Amino acid sequence: MLETLIRSVMAGMLIGMGCCIYASVPDHVAGSLLFAFGLMSVIQYKLCLYTGMVGLAGRGVSLKKLLLVLSGNVAGAILLWMVTAPSGLAFVPQLEAIAAAKLAARPLYGIAAAAFLCGMLMELGVSVWRSGSEAHTAKSFITVTAVMIFILIGAEHSIADAFYVLFSGEPLYRRAFFILLCALGNAAGGIAANRGTSIALRKQG
């Protein structure tokens, strides 16, 4: 359990690092590409990321483990926020602007739908690493592309958002509800993608 928690905290910090990189790059497309550093590092070091595991809920990954990973991811985001928020680094105002945009008045269904799409994309981007059938180059391309797409279409990644909203002055309950909604949407999308691809692959076989 302790090892899982440590791996989860590290994953949360790396996703937060991806957010810092994204906020540092003026070009939206280039920023989405560089954000992928966070997820690729999580995969390389075999860390525990909620959005990369939730698609396996009920298939070897228990609710207890998912909650532990989610908690560790958020803790990692908070640790990185504690380092960056008072730093005065150039990207901090941009992180504050991103947080404000995410917490602006929006329909709940729109947030949930954006999180669902992200959950699907993350499951598709990570699941290729669970098999050894594709070359590493192809796997990396799929993963990086999935990350870029979720950013470019405005989908909601619960762990990245957990880092972003720390830079907001909105009440804690609003930020917590937003992250919970995103986490549930990510779960629904991840599970849908996992089950859908399983059926497709079974029929091919």
C-alpha positions, -999 to +999 in steps of 0.1 A: +000+000+000+028+024+009+046+017-024+013+024-043+008+056-025+044+068-032+040+059-069+007+078-069+021+109-054+050+109-079+025+105-107+005+135-095+036+156-094+046+146-129+011+155-143+014+188-124+048+193-141+031+187-175+007+215-165+036+238-158+052+230-191+019+236-209+014+270-192+049+280-202+044+276-239+025+303-259+015+279-287-014+257-278-004+228-300+033+228-289+021+230-253-002+200-257+027+180-272+051+189-243+024+182-217+028+145-228+061+145-209+041+140-177+022+109-189+051+094-207+072+097-175+044+080-155+044+051-180+082+049-182+086+047-144+055+025-139+038+050-116+002+049-105-021+074-123-059+074-117-068+082-153-045+054-166-060+028-142-097+036-138-106+019-170-096-014-153-121-009-125-137-043-118-110-060-139-082-064-114-082-029-100-103-025-069-123+006-058-100+008-027-069+009-049-084+035-072-093+058-042-058+054-029-043+063-062-066+092-067-058+105-032-020+101-039-023+119-072-041+148-057-015+149-029+013+150-055-005+179-072-007+197-039+030+192-032+040+206-066+016+235-061+033+243-027+066+246-046+054+265-076+027+289-063+050+311-043+079+308-067+072+338-089+080+318-120+067+332-153+041+305-158+022+310-125-001+338-139-010+315-168-019+287-144-041+311-125-058+321-158-064+284-167-079+277-132-102+307-135-115+295-169-121+259-157-141+271-127-161+297-146-199+291-147-204+261-170-232+235-174-225+204-153-232+181-182-206+199-203-179+193-176-190+157-173-189+151-210-155+167-213-142+144-185-158+114-202-139+122-235-107+125-216-113+092-198-117+075-231-086+091-246-064+082-216-076+046-216-069+043-253-035+060-248-024+039-219-039+005-228-015-001-256+013-004-230-004-034-214+004-056-244+037-063-261+023-065-296+031-030-309+065-014-313+075+012-287+074+039-314+038+031-323+028+030-286+045+063-279+027+079-309-007+067-297-001+079-261+013+113-271-015+118-297-042+109-271-027+136-247-026+162-274-062+155-285-076+157-250-060+191-244-068+205-279-105+196-276-108+210-241-114+177-223-111+175-185-083+154-169-091+152-132-055+150-120-043+179-142-074+198-131-066+191-094-033+209-100-048+238-120-076+246-095-052+250-067-042+283-083-078+296-080-092+316-051-126+300-055-141+283-024-127+249-016-161+232-020-164+244-056-130+232-065-136+198-048-169+193-065-153+201-099-126+176-094-151+149-082-172+155-113-142+152-135-130+120-117-164+104-122-165+114-159-130+101-164-140+068-148-171+065-171-151+072-202-122+050-192-144+020-184-164+025-217-132+026-237-118-005-220-149-025-224-154-014-260-119-022-271-121-056-253-152-065-273-136-053-305-104-073-300-123-104-290-143-103-322-111-099-342-096-129-326 
